[in-house]
């Protein structure tokens, strides 16, 4: 696949030079439009169907009291959580894959999702905690797992191949811990835990929106400011040092950001599988641009998750599936297709 792209440098009045890739910019705009369209369709979906025009009118503050309650109180928070969770997973996956220089270097493989799940299960099974306490437990579990992977992979720095191997081992350990916790749960707690572990947006409200939105508002600009250093690090640590990049500091900062994004997304919606793995790769295929493709991956993750949630409500008749089931099926099919394609190309 060709990765050449015609890019141009734009200099701002403050002297900052920004490189713009027209194709990547077009992809970002189209993905944002797709995410918004899927979100509007999702808001109008349900027992009380609302046409897209009425949804837009209600969002602008001109709907009836009934429409305002359905749209703004019941369905809009769910869509916003879906957009934020998808964006967080897409950006977190792009960061991990770029840092590890490995397409399998995603939170699903490195054990972060299982670590967040272990934290949530601990609160559910051992403490019988509330929904907010489960969220805190999932966030703490993801952060602890991320720290363990980083420390175990450290040897005069953290290198991608070693981090992936350590992550696979940690993922196996966390999976065993989660299985053990489920065997210790009573029937009610076990059912509650299994629903959470599937990954779902059901019942999400403004209580999940605001913390995730605040975290993204801080971390996304921080990540984008360091995108230049991340792009240089893909050429190797020695070259990056020669170009003035503080490699270990940038790597640690971006890894912490990726762990926080992934853990917060898991805490809000459960371990939604494969979005962090597939969104960066799909974005890269669309942009045909080298480098981490951070913004396209973010937009791709948001569009994928909201579209999957719409499909989970409409594609199976009266049966509404958790969004994690749909992303798992789509992600598994994509991986199989990717393996067949790479094998035919002689790369594996």
SERO-4910 file (N, C-alpha, C, O; in steps of 0.05 Angstrom, whole numbers):
BEGIN
 pado doro    nc1    nc2    nc3   cac1   cac2   cac3    cc1    cc2    cc3    oc1    oc2    oc3
  Unk    A     17    -24      0      0      0      0     18     25      0     37     27     15
  Unk    A     10     44    -17     26     68    -17     20     85      7     -3     88     15
  Unk    A     40     98     17     36    115     41     44    144     35     46    160     53
  Unk    A     49    149      9     57    177      2     32    195      4     10    186     -4
  Unk    A     36    218     13     14    238     15     25    265     10     48    272     17
  Unk    A      9    281     -3     17    309     -9      9    326     15    -15    330     20
  Unk    A     28    335     30     22    351     54     34    379     50     54    382     35
  Unk    A     23    397     64     33    425     62     36    436     90     20    430    108
  Unk    A     56    453     94     61    466    120     46    492    121     48    509    102
  Unk    A     31    497    142     17    522    147     29    535    171     31    523    193
  Unk    A     37    560    168     50    575    190     29    595    202     18    611    188
  Unk    A     25    592    228      6    609    242     19    636    248     43    639    246
  Unk    A      3    657    254     14    683    261     34    683    284     51    700    286
  Unk    A     31    663    302     49    662    325     75    648    318     93    646    335
  Unk    A     78    640    293    104    627    285    103    597    287    124    584    281
  Unk    A     80    585    294     79    556    296     73    544    269     55    553    255
  Unk    A     89    524    261     85    511    235     70    485    239     77    469    255
  Unk    A     48    482    223     31    458    225     30    445    198     25    458    178
  Unk    A     35    419    197     35    404    172      7    393    167     -4    378    184
  Unk    A     -5    400    145    -32    391    138    -31    371    115    -19    377     94
  Unk    A    -44    349    118    -47    329     97    -76    331     87    -94    324    101
  Unk    A    -80    339     62   -107    343     52   -124    317     53   -148    318     60
  Unk    A   -112    294     47   -127    269     48   -135    263     76   -158    255     82
  Unk    A   -116    265     95   -122    260    123   -144    279    134   -161    271    149
  Unk    A   -142    304    126   -162    324    134   -189    317    124   -209    319    138
  Unk    A   -191    308     99   -216    299     87   -227    275    102   -251    274    107
  Unk    A   -210    256    109   -219    232    124   -230    240    151   -251    230    159
  Unk    A   -217    259    165   -226    268    191   -253    281    189   -271    275    205
  Unk    A   -257    298    169   -283    311    165   -305    291    160   -327    293    171
  Unk    A   -299    271    142   -319    251    136   -326    233    160   -349    226    164
  Unk    A   -306    227    175   -310    210    199   -327    225    220   -344    214    233
  Unk    A   -321    251    223   -337    267    242   -366    269    233   -384    267    249
  Unk    A   -370    272    207   -397    273    196   -411    247    200   -435    246    207
  Unk    A   -397    225    196   -409    198    200   -416    194    229   -437    183    236
  Unk    A   -398    202    248   -403    199    276   -428    216    285   -445    206    300
  Unk    A   -430    240    274   -453    257    281   -479    246    270   -500    245    283
  Unk    A   -478    236    245   -501    224    232   -510    199    248   -534    195    252
  Unk    A   -491    182    255   -498    158    271   -509    166    298   -528    153    308
  Unk    A   -498    187    310   -509    196    336   -537    206    334   -554    200    351
  Unk    A   -543    221    313   -570    231    310   -590    208    305   -612    208    316
  Unk    A   -581    189    288   -598    166    283   -603    150    309   -625    139    313
  Unk    A   -582    148    325   -584    133    350   -603    146    370   -618    133    384
  Unk    A   -602    173    371   -620    188    388   -649    184    380   -667    182    397
  Unk    A   -654    181    354   -681    177    344   -691    149    346   -714    143    340
  Unk    A   -673    130    354   -680    102    354   -691     94    382   -681    103    402
  Unk    A   -711     77    382   -721     67    407   -751     62    405   -763     63    383
  Unk    A   -763     56    428   -793     51    428   -807     76    419   -828     74    405
  Unk    A   -797    100    427   -809    125    418   -791    136    396   -771    150    402
  Unk    A   -798    130    371   -781    139    349   -785    169    344   -808    179    344
  Unk    A   -763    182    338   -763    211    333   -749    216    307   -725    208    305
  Unk    A   -761    229    288   -747    235    262   -723    252    266   -721    267    286
  Unk    A   -703    249    248   -678    264    250   -683    294    252   -669    308    267
  Unk    A   -702    304    236   -707    333    236   -717    342    264   -709    363    273
  Unk    A   -734    326    277   -743    333    303   -721    330    324   -720    346    343
  Unk    A   -703    311    320   -680    309    338   -663    334    337   -655    346    357
  Unk    A   -657    343    312   -641    368    309   -655    392    321   -643    409    334
  Unk    A   -682    393    316   -697    416    327   -697    416    358   -695    437    370
  Unk    A   -699    392    369   -699    390    399   -671    397    410   -670    410    431
  Unk    A   -650    388    397   -623    394    406   -618    424    405   -602    435    420
  Unk    A   -632    438    386   -629    467    384   -647    482    404   -647    506    405
  Unk    A   -663    467    419   -680    479    440   -708    486    431   -722    501    444
  Unk    A   -717    474    408   -743    481    398   -762    457    397   -783    458    383
  Unk    A   -756    436    412   -774    413    413   -796    416    434   -795    434    450
  Unk    A   -814    397    433   -835    396    454   -823    386    480   -801    377    481
  Unk    A   -839    389    501   -829    380    528   -824    350    527   -805    340    539
  Unk    A   -841    335    514   -838    306    512   -812    299    496   -796    282    505
  Unk    A   -808    312    473   -784    307    458   -759    316    473   -738    303    471
  Unk    A   -761    338    488   -738    347    503   -730    327    524   -706    322    529
  Unk    A   -749    315    537   -743    294    557   -730    270    545   -710    260    555
  Unk    A   -742    260    523   -731    236    510   -703    241    499   -685    224    503
  Unk    A   -700    263    485   -674    269    472   -653    277    491   -631    264    492
  Unk    A   -658    298    507   -636    310    523   -631    295    549   -609    296    560
  Unk    A   -651    282    560   -648    269    586   -642    239    584   -627    228    600
  Unk    A   -655    226    565   -652    197    563   -631    188    543   -615    171    549
  Unk    A   -631    199    519   -615    188    497   -589    203    491   -569    191    484
  Unk    A   -589    229    494   -565    245    488   -541    237    505   -519    234    495
  Unk    A   -545    233    532   -522    224    548   -510    198    538   -485    195    538
  Unk    A   -526    179    530   -516    153    520   -500    157    495   -478    145    493
  Unk    A   -509    174    477   -494    179    452   -468    193    458   -447    187    446
  Unk    A   -468    213    476   -444    227    483   -423    208    496   -400    210    491
  Unk    A   -433    191    514   -415    171    526   -403    153    504   -379    147    505
  Unk    A   -420    145    485   -410    128    463   -388    143    447   -368    131    440
  Unk    A   -393    168    440   -374    183    425   -348    187    440   -326    183    429
  Unk    A   -350    193    466   -326    198    482   -310    172    487   -286    172    487
  Unk    A   -325    150    492   -312    125    497   -298    115    471   -274    107    472
  Unk    A   -311    117    449   -299    109    423   -275    126    417   -254    116    408
  Unk    A   -277    153    421   -254    170    416   -231    164    434   -208    164    425
  Unk    A   -236    159    459   -215    153    478   -201    127    471   -177    125    472
  Unk    A   -217    106    464   -205     80    456   -189     83    430   -167     71    428
  Unk    A   -200     97    411   -185    101    386   -159    115    390   -138    107    378
  Unk    A   -159    137    405   -134    152    410   -115    135    427    -91    134    422
  Unk    A   -125    122    448   -108    105    465    -95     83    449    -72     77    453
  Unk    A   -111     70    432   -100     49    415    -78     59    396    -58     45    392
  Unk    A    -83     82    384    -63     93    366    -37    100    381    -15     95    370
  Unk    A    -39    110    406    -15    115    422      0     90    428     25     89    425
  Unk    A    -14     69    437      0     44    444     13     31    420     35     21    421
  Unk    A     -1     31    397     10     19    373     34     34    363     53     22    353
  Unk    A     34     61    366     57     77    357     80     74    375    103     71    366
  Unk    A     75     74    402     97     71    421    110     44    419    134     42    420
  Unk    A     93     23    416    104     -4    415    114    -11    387    128    -32    384
  Unk    A    107      5    367    114     -1    339    104    -28    331    118    -43    317
  Unk    A     80    -35    340     69    -61    336     38    -58    333     26    -46    350
  Unk    A     26    -68    311     -2    -65    307    -19    -79    328    -43    -74    331
  Unk    A     -7    -98    343    -21   -112    364    -18    -98    391    -28   -108    411
  Unk    A     -4    -76    392      1    -62    417    -23    -45    425    -21    -21    426
  Unk    A    -45    -59    430    -70    -44    438    -77    -52    467    -67    -72    477
  Unk    A    -94    -36    480   -103    -42    507   -115    -70    510   -112    -82    532
  Unk    A   -128    -80    489   -140   -107    491   -118   -128    494   -122   -148    509
  Unk    A    -95   -124    481    -74   -144    482    -56   -140    506    -46   -159    518
  Unk    A    -51   -115    513    -32   -108    535    -43   -112    563    -29   -109    582
  Unk    A    -68   -119    565    -79   -126    591    -93   -103    606   -103   -107    628
  Unk    A    -95    -80    594   -107    -57    608   -137    -61    611   -148    -54    632
  Unk    A   -150    -71    590   -179    -75    592   -185    -96    614   -204    -93    629
  Unk    A   -169   -118    615   -173   -138    635   -166   -127    663   -179   -135    683
  Unk    A   -146   -109    664   -140    -97    690   -162    -80    701   -169    -81    724
  Unk    A   -174    -64    683   -198    -48    691   -221    -66    699   -235    -60    718
  Unk    A   -224    -88    684   -245   -107    691   -241   -119    719   -259   -122    735
  Unk    A   -215   -125    725   -209   -136    751   -215   -116    774   -225   -124    795
  Unk    A   -210    -91    769   -216    -71    789   -246    -68    793   -255    -66    816
  Unk    A   -261    -69    771   -291    -67    774   -302    -92    787   -320    -90    804
  Unk    A   -292   -116    780   -302   -140    792   -296   -141    822   -312   -151    838
  Unk    A   -272   -131    830   -266   -130    858   -286   -115    874   -295   -123    895
  Unk    A   -294    -92    863   -315    -75    876   -342    -89    876   -356    -88    896
  Unk    A   -349   -101    854   -376   -114    852   -377   -139    870   -396   -142    885
  Unk    A   -357   -156    868   -359   -182    881   -351   -181    911   -365   -192    928
  Unk    A   -330   -167    917   -320   -166    945   -332   -144    962   -335   -147    986
  Unk    A   -340   -122    949   -349    -99    964   -379    -93    959   -390    -77    974
  Unk    A   -391   -106    939   -419   -100    932   -423    -70    929   -442    -58    939
  Unk    A   -405    -57    914   -405    -28    911   -426    -18    893   -438    -33    877
  Unk    A   -430      8    894   -449     22    877   -437     26    849   -414     19    844
  Unk    A   -453     37    831   -444     42    804   -420     61    803   -401     57    788
  Unk    A   -421     82    819   -399    101    820   -373     88    831   -351     94    822
  Unk    A   -377     71    851   -354     57    862   -342     37    842   -318     33    842
  Unk    A   -359     24    826   -349      6    805   -333     22    785   -312     12    776
  Unk    A   -341     46    779   -326     63    760   -299     70    771   -278     68    757
  Unk    A   -298     77    797   -272     83    810   -254     58    810   -230     60    805
  Unk    A   -266     35    816   -251     10    816   -239      3    789   -216     -6    787
  Unk    A   -255      7    768   -245      2    741   -222     20    733   -202     12    721
  Unk    A   -225     46    741   -204     65    735   -178     58    750   -156     59    739
  Unk    A   -181     51    776   -157     43    792   -144     18    781   -120     16    780
  Unk    A   -161     -2    773   -150    -26    762   -134    -22    736   -113    -34    732
  Unk    A   -145     -5    718   -131      1    694   -104     16    698    -84     10    686
  Unk    A   -104     35    717    -80     49    723    -59     31    735    -35     32    728
  Unk    A    -67     14    754    -48     -5    766    -37    -24    746    -13    -30    747
  Unk    A    -53    -34    728    -43    -52    707    -24    -38    688     -4    -49    681
  Unk    A    -31    -14    680    -13      2    663     14      6    676     35      4    663
  Unk    A     14     13    702     39     17    716     55     -9    718     80     -9    715
  Unk    A     41    -32    722     55    -58    723     68    -65    697     91    -74    696
  Unk    A     54    -60    675     65    -66    648     89    -49    643    110    -59    633
  Unk    A     88    -24    650    110     -5    645    135    -13    662    157    -14    651
  Unk    A    131    -19    687    153    -26    705    166    -53    697    190    -55    698
  Unk    A    149    -72    690    159    -99    683    174    -98    656    192   -114    651
  Unk    A    166    -79    639    178    -77    612    203    -59    613    217    -56    593
  Unk    A    208    -46    635    230    -27    637    257    -41    639    261    -58    656
  Unk    A    275    -34    622    303    -43    623    319    -23    607    323    -26    583
  Unk    A    329     -3    622    343     19    609    325     32    587    334     38    565
  Unk    A    300     35    595    280     45    576    259     24    570    262      0    577
  Unk    A    237     32    557    216     14    550    216     12    520    213     32    505
  Unk    A    218    -13    510    218    -18    481    193    -34    474    183    -50    489
  Unk    A    184    -29    449    158    -39    441    155    -69    442    135    -79    453
  Unk    A    174    -84    432    172   -113    431    169   -124    459    153   -142    464
  Unk    A    186   -114    477    186   -124    505    159   -116    518    148   -132    534
  Unk    A    149    -92    513    124    -84    525    101   -101    516     83   -108    532
  Unk    A    100   -109    490     78   -126    481     80   -153    494     59   -164    502
  Unk    A    104   -165    497    106   -191    510     98   -190    539     84   -207    548
  Unk    A    107   -169    553     98   -166    581     68   -162    583     55   -173    600
  Unk    A     57   -146    564     28   -141    565     12   -166    560     -8   -170    573
  Unk    A     22   -184    543      8   -209    538      8   -226    563    -13   -238    570
  Unk    A     30   -226    577     32   -241    603     13   -229    624     -1   -244    638
  Unk    A     13   -203    627     -4   -190    646    -33   -194    639    -50   -199    657
  Unk    A    -39   -194    613    -67   -199    604    -76   -226    613    -99   -230    622
  Unk    A    -59   -246    610    -66   -274    619    -70   -275    649    -89   -288    658
  Unk    A    -53   -262    664    -57   -262    693    -83   -249    701    -98   -259    718
  Unk    A    -89   -225    689   -114   -211    696   -138   -227    688   -159   -227    702
  Unk    A   -137   -241    666   -159   -258    657   -164   -280    678   -187   -286    685
  Unk    A   -143   -292    689   -146   -313    709   -157   -301    735   -174   -313    748
  Unk    A   -148   -277    742   -159   -263    766   -189   -258    763   -204   -262    782
  Unk    A   -197   -249    739   -225   -244    734   -242   -269    736   -264   -269    747
  Unk    A   -231   -291    725   -245   -316    727   -249   -325    756   -270   -336    764
  Unk    A   -228   -321    772   -229   -328    801   -250   -312    815   -265   -322    831
  Unk    A   -250   -286    809   -270   -268    823   -298   -276    816   -316   -275    833
  Unk    A   -303   -284    791   -330   -293    783   -338   -318    798   -362   -321    805
  Unk    A   -320   -336    803   -327   -361    818   -334   -355    847   -348   -371    859
  Unk    A   -325   -333    857   -330   -326    885   -355   -309    888   -364   -304    911
  Unk    A   -367   -301    866   -390   -283    868   -416   -299    871   -418   -322    862
  Unk    A   -436   -287    885   -462   -300    886   -477   -295    860   -466   -281    843
  Unk    A   -500   -306    857   -514   -306    831   -520   -277    822   -517   -271    799
  Unk    A   -529   -261    840   -537   -233    833   -513   -217    824   -513   -204    804
  Unk    A   -491   -219    841   -467   -204    834   -454   -215    808   -443   -199    793
  Unk    A   -455   -241    804   -443   -253    780   -458   -243    755   -446   -237    735
  Unk    A   -485   -242    756   -500   -232    734   -494   -203    728   -491   -195    705
  Unk    A   -492   -187    749   -485   -159    746   -457   -156    734   -453   -139    717
  Unk    A   -438   -173    743   -411   -171    733   -409   -179    703   -395   -166    688
  Unk    A   -424   -200    696   -423   -209    668   -434   -187    649   -423   -183    628
  Unk    A   -456   -174    657   -466   -152    641   -446   -130    638   -442   -120    616
  Unk    A   -433   -123    659   -413   -102    658   -389   -110    640   -379    -94    625
  Unk    A   -381   -135    643   -358   -145    627   -363   -146    597   -344   -146    582
  Unk    A   -388   -147    589   -394   -148    561   -387   -122    547   -380   -122    523
  Unk    A   -391   -100    561   -387    -74    549   -413    -64    538   -423    -74    518
  Unk    A   -425    -44    551   -452    -35    544   -455     -5    550   -442      6    568
  Unk    A   -472      8    534   -479     36    539   -507     39    551   -516     61    555
  Unk    A   -519     17    557   -546     18    569   -545     32    596   -528     27    613
  Unk    A   -565     50    600   -567     64    626   -547     86    631   -546     96    653
  Unk    A   -531     93    611   -511    114    615   -525    141    616   -543    146    599
  Unk    A   -516    158    634   -529    185    637   -507    206    640   -484    200    635
  Unk    A   -516    230    648   -497    252    650   -475    247    671   -454    260    670
  Unk    A   -480    229    689   -460    223    710   -435    211    698   -413    215    709
  Unk    A   -438    197    676   -414    186    662   -403    205    641   -379    204    635
  Unk    A   -419    224    632   -410    242    611   -389    262    621   -368    264    609
  Unk    A   -395    275    643   -378    298    651   -350    290    659   -331    303    651
  Unk    A   -346    269    675   -318    261    681   -302    253    656   -278    261    654
  Unk    A   -314    239    638   -300    230    614   -294    254    596   -273    256    584
  Unk    A   -313    273    594   -309    297    578   -286    314    589   -270    324    574
  Unk    A   -286    317    616   -265    333    628   -237    320    624   -218    334    618
  Unk    A   -236    293    626   -210    280    622   -201    283    593   -177    288    588
  Unk    A   -219    280    574   -212    283    546   -203    312    540   -185    316    524
  Unk    A   -216    331    553   -210    359    548   -181    366    557   -168    384    546
  Unk    A   -171    351    577   -144    355    586   -124    338    570   -103    348    561
  Unk    A   -130    312    565   -110    294    554   -107    296    524    -85    294    513
  Unk    A   -129    301    509   -127    303    480   -108    325    471    -91    320    455
  Unk    A   -111    350    481    -92    371    474    -63    364    482    -44    369    467
  Unk    A    -60    352    506    -34    344    515    -21    324    496      3    326    490
  Unk    A    -36    305    487    -26    285    468    -19    297    441      2    292    430
  Unk    A    -36    315    431    -31    327    405     -7    345    406      7    348    386
  Unk    A     -2    358    428     22    375    431     47    359    428     67    369    418
  Unk    A     47    334    437     70    317    436     70    298    412     86    279    410
  Unk    A     52    303    393     50    286    369     76    286    352     83    266    340
  Unk    A     89    309    351    113    312    335    135    293    346    148    279    331
  Unk    A    138    293    373    158    275    385    151    246    380    169    230    376
  Unk    A    125    239    381    117    212    376    123    203    348    132    181    343
  Unk    A    119    221    329    125    215    301    155    210    297    163    192    283
  Unk    A    171    226    310    200    223    308    209    197    321    228    184    311
  Unk    A    196    189    343    204    165    357    200    140    340    212    119    345
  Unk    A    182    141    320    178    118    303    202    113    285    204     92    273
  Unk    A    220    133    283    245    129    268    267    116    284    288    109    273
  Unk    A    262    112    310    282    100    328    291    119    349    291    144    345
  Unk    A    299    108    372    306    125    395    331    141    389    333    165    397
  Unk    A    351    130    376    376    144    371    371    169    353    381    191    359
  Unk    A    356    165    332    351    188    314    334    209    329    338    233    326
  Unk    A    315    200    345    298    218    360    315    235    380    311    259    383
  Unk    A    334    221    394    352    236    412    368    257    396    371    280    406
  Unk    A    378    250    373    393    268    357    377    292    348    388    314    344
  Unk    A    351    289    345    333    310    337    323    326    361    306    344    357
  Unk    A    332    320    385    324    335    408    300    326    423    289    340    440
  Unk    A    290    302    417    267    291    431    275    277    457    294    261    457
  Unk    A    262    284    479    267    270    504    251    245    504    228    244    513
  Unk    A    263    224    494    248    200    486    234    187    510    210    183    508
  Unk    A    248    181    531    235    167    554    214    184    567    193    174    576
  Unk    A    218    210    568    198    228    580    173    229    563    151    227    573
  Unk    A    177    232    537    154    233    519    139    206    519    114    206    519
  Unk    A    154    184    519    142    158    519    126    154    545    103    144    544
  Unk    A    137    161    568    123    158    593     98    176    594     76    166    602
  Unk    A    100    200    585     77    219    585     54    208    568     31    209    576
  Unk    A     61    199    544     41    189    526     29    162    535      6    157    530
  Unk    A     46    145    547     35    120    558     16    125    581     -5    112    582
  Unk    A     23    144    598      4    150    620    -22    161    609    -43    154    618
  Unk    A    -20    178    589    -44    189    576    -61    167    564    -85    167    566
  Unk    A    -48    148    550    -62    126    537    -75    108    558    -98     99    554
  Unk    A    -62    103    580    -73     87    602    -97    100    614   -118     88    619
  Unk    A    -95    127    619   -118    141    630   -142    142    611   -164    138    620
  Unk    A   -137    146    586   -159    146    566   -172    119    565   -197    117    565
  Unk    A   -157     97    565   -168     71    563   -183     63    588   -205     52    587
  Unk    A   -171     69    611   -183     62    637   -209     78    641   -229     67    650
  Unk    A   -209    103    634   -233    120    637   -255    110    618   -279    109    626
  Unk    A   -248    102    593   -268     92    575   -280     65    585   -304     61    583
  Unk    A   -263     48    596   -272     22    606   -289     27    631   -309     13    635
  Unk    A   -282     46    648   -298     52    671   -325     62    664   -345     57    678
  Unk    A   -327     76    641   -353     88    634   -371     68    620   -396     70    624
  Unk    A   -360     50    604   -377     32    588   -370      3    590   -382    -14    576
  Unk    A   -351     -4    607   -342    -32    608   -321    -37    586   -315    -20    570
  Unk    A   -310    -61    586   -288    -67    567   -299    -72    539   -303    -95    531
  Unk    A   -304    -51    524   -313    -53    496   -290    -62    479   -270    -48    476
  Unk    A   -292    -86    468   -269    -99    455   -265    -89    426   -283    -81    412
  Unk    A   -240    -90    418   -230    -87    391   -231    -59    379   -218    -54    359
  Unk    A   -244    -40    392   -244    -12    381   -216     -1    382   -207     11    362
  Unk    A   -202     -4    404   -175      7    406   -156     -7    387   -136      5    379
  Unk    A   -161    -32    380   -144    -47    362   -149    -39    333   -130    -35    318
  Unk    A   -174    -38    325   -180    -34    297   -182     -5    288   -176      0    265
  Unk    A   -191     13    305   -195     41    296   -169     53    285   -170     65    264
  Unk    A   -146     51    298   -121     63    287   -114     50    260   -104     65    242
  Unk    A   -118     24    257   -110     11    232   -128     19    209   -119     23    187
  Unk    A   -154     21    215   -173     30    194   -168     59    187   -169     66    163
  Unk    A   -162     75    206   -156    103    201   -131    106    183   -130    122    165
  Unk    A   -110     90    189    -86     91    174    -91     82    145    -79     93    126
  Unk    A   -108     62    141   -114     53    114   -129     74     98   -125     76     74
  Unk    A   -146     89    112   -161    110     98   -143    134     91   -145    145     69
  Unk    A   -127    143    110   -110    166    105    -86    160     87    -76    178     73
  Unk    A    -77    135     87    -53    127     73    -29    145     80    -12    151     64
  Unk    A    -29    152    106     -8    170    115      9    156    136     -2    142    153
  Unk    A     35    160    135     52    148    156     49    163    183     36    184    184
  Unk    A     59    151    203     57    164    230     34    153    246     20    135    237
  Unk    A     30    164    269     10    153    288    -19    158    280    -36    144    289
  Unk    A    -25    179    263    -52    185    255    -71    188    280    -91    175    281
  Unk    A    -63    205    298    -78    208    323   -106    218    320   -125    206    330
  Unk    A   -109    240    306   -136    252    302   -154    234    286   -177    230    293
  Unk    A   -145    223    263   -162    204    248   -170    180    265   -193    170    263
  Unk    A   -152    169    282   -158    146    299   -179    154    319   -197    138    325
  Unk    A   -177    178    331   -197    187    350   -224    188    337   -244    179    348
  Unk    A   -226    200    313   -252    203    299   -262    176    291   -286    171    292
  Unk    A   -245    158    282   -253    131    273   -265    116    297   -285    103    294
  Unk    A   -252    118    320   -262    104    344   -290    114    352   -307     98    358
  Unk    A   -294    140    351   -321    151    358   -342    142    338   -363    134    346
  Unk    A   -335    143    312   -355    134    292   -361    105    294   -384     96    292
  Unk    A   -340     88    299   -344     59    301   -362     52    324   -381     36    321
  Unk    A   -358     64    347   -373     56    371   -402     64    369   -420     49    376
  Unk    A   -407     89    359   -435     98    357   -450     82    336   -473     75    339
  Unk    A   -436     76    313   -448     60    292   -454     32    302   -475     21    296
  Unk    A   -435     21    318   -440     -6    329   -463     -6    349   -478    -25    350
  Unk    A   -466     15    364   -488     17    383   -515     19    368   -535      7    377
  Unk    A   -515     34    347   -540     36    330   -546      8    319   -570      0    319
  Unk    A   -526     -6    309   -531    -33    298   -540    -52    319   -557    -69    313
  Unk    A   -530    -49    343   -538    -68    365   -568    -64    371   -580    -83    381
  Unk    A   -579    -41    366   -607    -37    372   -626    -42    348   -649    -47    352
  Unk    A   -615    -41    323   -632    -43    300   -628    -68    283   -647    -76    269
  Unk    A   -605    -80    285   -598   -102    266   -608   -129    275   -606   -148    259
  Unk    A   -618   -132    299   -625   -158    309   -654   -160    318   -661   -175    336
  Unk    A   -671   -143    306   -700   -144    312   -705   -135    340   -696   -114    349
  Unk    A   -721   -151    354   -729   -143    381   -707   -148    401   -708   -137    423
  Unk    A   -686   -163    394   -664   -169    412   -644   -146    410   -632   -142    389
  Unk    A   -639   -132    432   -619   -111    433   -594   -122    447   -595   -129    470
  Unk    A   -572   -122    432   -548   -133    443   -531   -111    455   -533    -88    447
  Unk    A   -514   -117    475   -494    -98    484   -475    -90    462   -469   -107    445
  Unk    A   -466    -66    462   -449    -57    441   -423    -72    439   -411    -75    418
  Unk    A   -413    -83    462   -389    -98    463   -391   -124    446   -370   -133    436
  Unk    A   -415   -135    444   -418   -159    428   -414   -153    399   -401   -167    384
  Unk    A   -426   -130    390   -424   -122    362   -395   -115    355   -385   -123    334
  Unk    A   -381    -99    371   -354    -92    365   -336   -117    366   -316   -119    350
  Unk    A   -342   -136    383   -326   -161    384   -329   -177    358   -309   -187    347
  Unk    A   -353   -179    347   -358   -193    322   -344   -179    299   -330   -191    283
  Unk    A   -348   -152    297   -336   -137    276   -306   -137    278   -292   -140    257
  Unk    A   -295   -134    302   -266   -133    305   -254   -160    299   -233   -162    287
  Unk    A   -267   -182    308   -257   -209    301   -257   -214    271   -238   -225    260
  Unk    A   -278   -205    257   -279   -209    228   -257   -192    215   -245   -202    195
  Unk    A   -253   -168    225   -232   -152    213   -204   -164    217   -188   -164    198
  Unk    A   -199   -176    240   -173   -188    245   -169   -213    226   -147   -217    216
  Unk    A   -190   -228    223   -188   -251    204   -182   -242    176   -165   -253    162
  Unk    A   -196   -221    167   -191   -210    141   -163   -199    138   -150   -203    118
  Unk    A   -153   -186    159   -126   -175    158   -105   -197    157    -86   -195    142
  Unk    A   -109   -219    172    -90   -241    171    -90   -254    144    -68   -261    134
  Unk    A   -114   -258    132   -114   -270    105   -101   -252     85    -86   -262     68
  Unk    A   -106   -226     87    -93   -207     68    -63   -207     71    -48   -207     51
  Unk    A    -53   -206     96    -24   -206    100    -12   -232     91     11   -232     81
  Unk    A    -26   -254     95    -15   -280     86    -13   -281     55      7   -291     44
  Unk    A    -34   -272     42    -33   -272     13    -11   -254      2      1   -259    -19
  Unk    A     -5   -232     17     16   -214      9     44   -224     16     64   -212      8
  Unk    A     45   -247     30     71   -259     37     85   -246     60    109   -251     65
  Unk    A     70   -230     76     83   -216     99     82   -233    124     96   -226    143
  Unk    A     65   -254    125     65   -271    148     63   -300    139     63   -319    155
***
